[in-house]
């Protein structure tokens, strides 16, 4: 019995010793892990630090930037089409969204009254022609009688006047006929150029006045971009040269400068530049595009990530700099001024020293004075 108790005691002691060893190892492991994310201060105390992405500041005396100038892509030609004379619409052959070719009939007025007037004008021409023929015969007869001395010269003059009046009546009737022909022709509304119907203001049976817009036609094959530029920027452009524009989708395409107005508009204080847009461009009339021009910004500053900025006091901006503090760094917000923004980066100047490391992102996760360690220092 004594031997059994002694064996059990030894087994219990070994178990307790194993547990103690495990606890000691675990404590050492946890301490090591904590030490990897901590630094010590001057008194040897451990300071918890968090990893942050940082990069050194590199100042430049000047830099190349891209300036963007918004403009509107429009059709080179756009017309509100109407009839030159009023009347009742007999037929409209197109609707909104239809693509039409140059010369294609689009709408027609009721021309029954005009056709009747045309028939009357043609009859007047025949009557005037008959009167002219009779006057011509009479004039020839009077000339023969005058030569024989049978009638006076007065009779010949009257015959000549009758003939001249008959000829004038023919010309008048022909003018009326030609006018009616033109009116009937203009009663058919045709496309002055190829394009797309964008508006339809009336339907069949409606009575319209002279010049009232019935259809709106926008040229689709030829698009242009109009951009307002400061006079200094406009003076650097060359007609016939190709420039880049950026669409709202982020896609870029090339356009050719066609003309510059050379006149500063009073309200916008800009000069208008007109660019031809390629027919193959994936844009439509009414789209917004931005002209991209390269510039040299002659200001001393440095580039930083836009995500490194934080809003400071009184509408100012600040950037977090890494200030050394013993074996670690603390975050110090420094005021900066934005000289230019371009995509996801900004060109800054402020109270940041050349070569000083600044935070590149994650400003929402940190606070001023927070101990940090840089993940990478480039």
Secondary structure, 3 states (H helix, E strand, C coil): CHHHHHHHHHHHHHHHHHHHHHHHHHHHHHHHHHHHCEEECCCCCEEECEEECEEECCCECCEEEEEEEEEEEEECCEEEECCCCCEEEEEECCCCCCEECCCCEEEEECCHHHHHHHHHHHHHHHHHHHHHHHHHHHHHHHHHHHHHCCCCHHHHHHHHHHHHHHHHHHHHHHHHHHHHHHHHHHCEEECCCCEEEEEECCCCCCEECCCCCCEEEECCCCEEEEEEECHHHHHCCCCCCEEEEEECCCCEEEEEEEEEEEEECCCCCCEEEEEEECCCCCCCCCCEEEEEEEEEECCCEEEEEHHHEEECHHHCEEEEEEEEECCEEEEEEEEEEEEEEECCEEEEEECCCCCCEEECCCHHHCCCCCEEEECCCC
